[in-house]
Amino acid sequence: MESLEKPIVAITIGEASGIGPEIVLKALADGSARDLCRPLVIGDRNVVERARGMFRSALEFNAISALEGALWEGRRVELFDLNNIPLDSLRIGRPNAVTGKAMIEYAELAVRLCMEGKVHGAIGGPHSKKAVHDAGIPFDGYPGFVARMSGSKFPFMMLVAGRLRVTNVTLHVSLRKALDLIKKDLILEAIKATHEAVQTFGVSKPKIAVAALNPHAGEGGIFGDEDDTEIRPAVVAANQLGMTVVGPLPTDTLFCGCMAGPYDAYIGMYHDQAHLPIKVLAFEKTSGVPIGVPVNFATVGHGCASDIAWKGIADPTSLIETIKLVSKRGRPTPAATHRAG
């Protein structure tokens, strides 16, 4: 019997037409991930069994329709079967409205189980925003999705690869809109959420570096004044609240040597500024962690990779690292505490 002391981690298969089912099978065949948790796969049994046969996986599943049916026996993996993808609607490498809707249903169940305290953490598999939109469901990524379910006002995405943690102040918006959103209050919320999130990773007094927006941090207003009028005041306010924060620092040098420190987390102002360093340095080991929400939730650092879907060549490293991360992470502080000071 699986040790009942290990945390239960819900893991969705994500977008079923992509690499989600394959990397779930491969990740759970890895002993280092299984040793840390009791996995609960959330998906469609027929899809998982089809993938298991195609990839000749030795994993065995106990299919359940309610958590009370979980046995946690031997090496069998519990599979919460939502039975929501007819196999004739599964078009390999072609996300569609059926698989998009199913992906959202898996994620909804995973988050709900977290919020009800029935699992200790959850992982959303690779998603396709277009497939979800084709199903008529608004979806801009997991941070906003988890925030809406939990009633959290200020969600952010933190990318994590070992000791390297980078938060986005803005995420899936145009660069033009991101520039309009970069204001003191939002930056301060991102700093506060980052500080609390890093504490859940076991760092009691995090040191946080905040990236500048403009070249050379604006160089006294020569190249833009946002660094002085919006970012620096947020950094000052965070330090007044008792946090240890430096910045704004020029991005072209900020991330030099970042894999070994000296900071416990970094904050970037927009999507590519935050994503590029971590994906260049540690793409295959990156996890995406929604923060500013009261849920121990994460996802892989990549998409559903339709071009290599169901070909047996997908790399499960990111999912393995994400399982380890969620298994070891403490429960986040309730999002109600995330308020501008």
C-alpha positions in Angstrom: 0.0 0.0 0.0 1.2 3.5 -0.8 2.4 5.4 2.3 -0.6 7.5 3.5 1.9 10.0 4.8 2.8 11.1 1.3 0.8 14.0 -0.2 -1.9 13.4 -2.7 -1.1 15.3 -5.9 -3.8 15.6 -8.7 -2.3 15.6 -12.2 -4.4 16.3 -15.2 -3.7 15.0 -18.7 -4.2 18.5 -20.0 -5.0 18.9 -23.7 -5.5 15.2 -24.7 -4.6 15.6 -28.4 -1.2 16.9 -27.4 1.7 15.4 -25.4 -0.2 15.5 -22.1 -1.2 11.8 -21.9 2.3 10.7 -23.0 4.3 12.8 -20.5 1.9 11.8 -17.6 2.6 8.1 -18.3 6.4 8.7 -18.6 6.6 10.9 -15.5 4.7 8.5 -13.3 7.0 5.7 -14.5 9.8 7.7 -13.0 10.4 6.5 -9.4 11.8 9.8 -8.2 8.4 11.5 -8.7 6.3 8.6 -7.4 8.4 8.4 -4.3 7.3 11.9 -3.2 3.5 11.7 -3.6 0.4 9.7 -4.2 -0.5 10.7 -7.7 -4.1 11.1 -8.8 -4.4 11.3 -12.5 -7.4 13.3 -13.8 -8.5 12.6 -17.3 -10.5 10.3 -19.6 -9.9 6.6 -19.1 -10.3 5.6 -22.7 -7.7 8.3 -23.8 -5.3 7.1 -21.1 -5.7 3.5 -22.0 -5.2 4.3 -25.7 -2.0 6.1 -24.8 -0.8 3.3 -22.5 -1.2 0.8 -25.3 0.5 3.0 -27.9 3.5 3.8 -25.7 3.6 0.3 -24.2 3.4 1.7 -20.7 3.6 -0.8 -17.8 1.6 1.5 -15.6 -1.7 0.1 -14.2 -4.6 2.3 -13.2 -7.5 2.0 -10.8 -10.3 4.0 -12.5 -12.6 5.8 -10.1 -15.5 8.3 -10.5 -15.2 9.6 -6.9 -12.2 10.1 -4.7 -13.7 7.7 -2.1 -13.0 4.9 -4.6 -9.2 5.5 -4.4 -7.3 2.5 -3.1 -3.7 3.7 -3.0 -2.5 0.0 -3.3 0.7 -1.3 -4.8 2.0 0.5 -7.8 -1.4 1.1 -9.4 -2.1 4.7 -10.1 -5.5 6.2 -9.2 -7.3 7.6 -12.3 -10.2 9.9 -11.8 -12.2 9.2 -15.0 -14.4 12.0 -16.2 -15.3 10.1 -19.4 -15.6 13.3 -21.4 -13.8 12.6 -24.7 -15.3 10.3 -27.3 -12.4 8.7 -29.0 -13.8 9.7 -32.4 -13.3 13.3 -31.3 -9.7 12.8 -30.3 -7.7 14.0 -33.3 -4.0 13.6 -32.6 -2.1 16.9 -32.8 -5.3 18.8 -33.5 -6.8 20.4 -30.4 -10.5 21.1 -30.8 -13.5 22.2 -28.8 -14.1 18.7 -27.3 -10.6 18.3 -26.0 -10.5 22.0 -24.9 -13.6 21.7 -22.9 -12.4 18.4 -21.4 -9.1 20.0 -20.4 -10.9 22.7 -18.5 -13.1 20.1 -16.7 -10.0 18.3 -15.6 -8.4 21.5 -14.2 -11.7 22.6 -12.5 -11.8 19.3 -10.6 -8.1 19.5 -9.7 -8.5 23.0 -8.3 -11.7 22.1 -6.5 -10.2 19.1 -4.8 -7.3 21.4 -3.6 -9.7 24.0 -2.3 -11.7 21.4 -0.5 -8.5 20.0 1.1 -9.0 16.6 -0.5 -5.6 16.7 -2.2 -2.4 18.5 -1.2 -1.6 20.0 -4.5 -2.5 19.9 -8.2 -0.8 20.1 -11.6 -2.5 21.2 -14.8 -1.2 19.4 -17.9 -0.2 21.3 -21.1 -3.1 23.3 -22.5 -4.2 24.9 -25.7 -5.9 28.3 -25.2 -7.4 28.1 -28.7 -9.1 24.8 -28.1 -10.7 26.2 -24.9 -11.8 29.3 -26.8 -13.2 27.1 -29.6 -15.3 25.5 -26.8 -16.7 28.9 -26.0 -14.9 29.2 -22.6 -12.8 32.3 -21.8 -9.3 31.2 -20.8 -6.1 33.2 -20.7 -4.0 30.7 -18.8 -3.9 28.9 -15.5 -3.2 31.9 -13.2 -6.4 33.7 -14.1 -8.3 30.4 -14.2 -7.2 29.5 -10.6 -7.8 33.0 -9.5 -11.4 33.0 -10.7 -12.1 29.7 -9.0 -10.6 30.9 -5.7 -11.8 34.5 -5.8 -8.3 35.8 -5.8 -7.9 39.4 -7.0 -4.2 39.5 -7.9 -2.9 36.3 -9.6 0.6 36.2 -11.1 2.7 33.5 -12.8 6.0 32.5 -11.4 8.3 30.3 -13.4 10.5 28.0 -11.3 13.5 26.0 -12.2 15.4 24.9 -9.1 16.6 28.0 -7.2 15.7 30.3 -10.2 12.2 31.8 -9.7 10.9 34.6 -11.9 7.5 36.3 -11.6 5.7 38.2 -14.4 4.0 41.4 -13.4 2.0 41.2 -16.7 1.5 38.0 -18.7 -0.7 37.2 -21.7 -1.4 40.7 -23.0 0.1 42.7 -25.8 3.3 44.5 -25.1 1.5 47.8 -25.7 -1.1 46.9 -23.1 1.6 45.6 -20.7 3.2 49.0 -20.7 -0.1 50.6 -19.7 -0.5 48.1 -16.9 2.9 48.6 -15.3 1.9 50.7 -12.3 3.2 50.9 -8.7 0.2 49.2 -7.1 0.3 46.1 -9.5 4.1 45.9 -9.1 3.8 45.9 -5.3 1.2 43.2 -5.5 3.6 41.1 -7.6 6.3 41.6 -5.0 4.1 40.7 -2.1 2.8 37.5 -3.9 6.4 36.6 -4.8 7.6 37.0 -1.3 4.9 34.8 0.1 5.3 32.2 -2.6 9.0 31.9 -2.0 8.3 31.3 1.7 6.1 28.3 0.7 9.3 26.9 -1.0 11.1 27.1 2.4 12.9 30.4 2.2 11.9 32.3 5.3 13.4 35.7 4.3 13.5 35.9 0.5 15.8 38.4 -1.3 14.0 39.7 -4.4 15.3 41.6 -7.4 13.0 43.7 -9.6 13.9 44.2 -13.2 13.8 47.6 -14.8 11.5 48.3 -17.7 13.7 50.6 -19.8 17.3 50.3 -21.0 19.7 51.1 -18.2 16.7 51.5 -15.9 15.8 54.7 -17.7 19.2 56.3 -16.9 17.6 59.1 -14.9 14.7 59.5 -17.3 16.7 59.7 -20.5 15.2 56.5 -21.8 11.8 56.6 -20.1 10.6 57.5 -16.6 8.6 54.4 -15.6 11.5 53.0 -13.6 11.5 56.1 -11.4 7.8 56.9 -11.3 6.3 53.4 -10.9 8.8 50.6 -10.3 11.1 52.3 -7.7 8.2 53.5 -5.5 6.9 49.9 -5.5 10.3 48.6 -4.3 10.5 51.3 -1.6 7.0 50.4 -0.4 7.8 46.7 -0.3 10.9 47.4 1.9 8.8 49.5 4.2 6.6 46.5 4.6 9.6 44.5 5.9 10.6 42.7 2.7 14.1 42.6 1.2 13.8 44.0 -2.3 16.2 45.7 -4.7 15.6 47.4 -8.0 14.8 48.4 -10.6 17.9 46.8 -12.0 18.9 46.7 -15.8 17.7 43.4 -17.2 20.7 43.0 -19.5 22.9 42.2 -16.5 20.3 41.3 -13.8 20.2 37.6 -14.7 23.9 37.0 -15.0 24.7 34.2 -12.6 21.1 33.9 -11.6 21.1 30.1 -11.4 23.3 30.2 -8.3 21.9 33.4 -6.7 22.3 35.9 -5.1 18.6 36.4 -5.2 15.8 34.0 -4.2 13.4 35.4 -6.8 13.2 37.9 -9.7 10.4 40.0 -11.0 10.0 40.9 -14.7 7.6 43.5 -16.0 6.3 41.7 -19.0 6.0 38.2 -20.5 9.2 37.9 -22.6 11.4 39.8 -20.1 10.5 37.2 -17.4 10.3 34.1 -19.6 13.4 34.4 -21.7 16.1 34.0 -18.9 14.6 30.9 -17.3 13.7 29.2 -20.6 17.1 29.9 -22.1 18.9 28.6 -19.0 16.6 25.7 -17.9 13.7 25.2 -20.2 13.3 21.5 -19.7 13.2 21.8 -15.9 10.8 24.8 -15.8 7.4 24.8 -14.0 4.8 27.5 -14.0 3.3 28.3 -10.6 0.3 30.6 -10.2 0.9 32.8 -7.2 -1.3 35.2 -5.3 -3.8 32.3 -5.0 -4.6 30.0 -2.0 -3.9 26.8 -4.0 -0.8 24.7 -4.3 -1.1 24.5 -8.1 1.5 24.4 -10.9 1.9 23.4 -14.5 4.6 22.5 -16.9 6.8 25.1 -18.5 5.7 24.3 -22.1 2.7 23.9 -24.3 0.9 20.9 -25.7 3.4 20.5 -28.5 0.9 19.4 -31.2 3.7 18.8 -33.7 5.2 15.9 -31.8 2.0 14.7 -30.1 1.6 10.9 -29.6 4.9 10.1 -31.4 6.6 8.7 -28.3 9.3 11.4 -28.2 8.0 13.9 -25.7 10.3 14.8 -22.8 8.6 14.4 -19.4 11.3 16.3 -17.4 9.3 19.4 -16.8 6.4 17.4 -15.5 8.7 15.3 -13.2 10.2 18.5 -11.8 6.7 19.9 -11.3 5.5 16.9 -9.4 8.5 17.2 -7.1 7.9 20.9 -6.7 4.2 20.5 -5.8 4.9 17.5 -3.5 7.4 19.5 -1.5 5.7 22.9 -1.4 3.7 24.2 1.5 0.2 25.5 1.3 0.1 29.1 0.1 -1.2 31.9 2.3 -4.9 32.7 1.6 -5.2 35.2 -1.3 -7.2 37.6 0.9 -3.8 38.7 2.4 -2.6 40.0 -0.9 -3.6 43.6 -0.7 -1.7 46.7 -1.6 0.0 48.3 1.4 
